Amino acid sequence: MANDEIKINEWDSTNPRWSELEQFFDNYKEGLQEIIRGYDQRDSRVLVANTECQIVGMLRLIVIPIGPENDLPAVKINDQELLQAKVMNFFVLPEFRRRGIGRRLQQQAISVAKSLSCYQLVSFSYDEHRENHRLKLSMGYAVQPEFRQNGKAHGLFFIMPLQVNDNFTD
């Protein structure tokens, strides 16, 4: 199957194939939650990589302020709260990996985050997801090692700066 047969689009609940996406989440990502508890969500977006008859990958992001997720005040510049797009789910079926689909999903996420005036795009990936690490590093993400689950699990926190705002200068 050629890459050009795989389309990447943003879907919402009005898409006629939405139930197929919900089933995809049930099979691979433990269900699609409408509200992600603990987050001050401003927006939620789902990007889908699909053929005419099959979903082969997806990326879900939410828009949140920078800071409160870590029990810190929101980062503000000139009284303007800085927002980030946070990747909550990212998955490509194993048989479709190494074909550029994940890269295309990430590139689309960057475009969506920029369109939503996000300062950065962030994601966390546990240690065992080496393919995801290589992809993000090859795209220019900054990386910070991090422990999760009370220091029991190691992973990498990725940050992609998205914009320089002239309002930040004096």
PyMOL commands that set and color helices and strands:
alter all, ss='L'
color gray80, all
select helices_A, chain A and resi 3-5+18-28+68-70+94-96+101-115+130-138+166-168
alter helices_A, ss='H'
color red, helices_A
select strands_A, chain A and resi 7-11+43-50+55-65+76-77+80-81+83-92+120-126+142-148+153-161
alter strands_A, ss='S'
color yellow, strands_A
deselect
rebuild
show_as cartoon
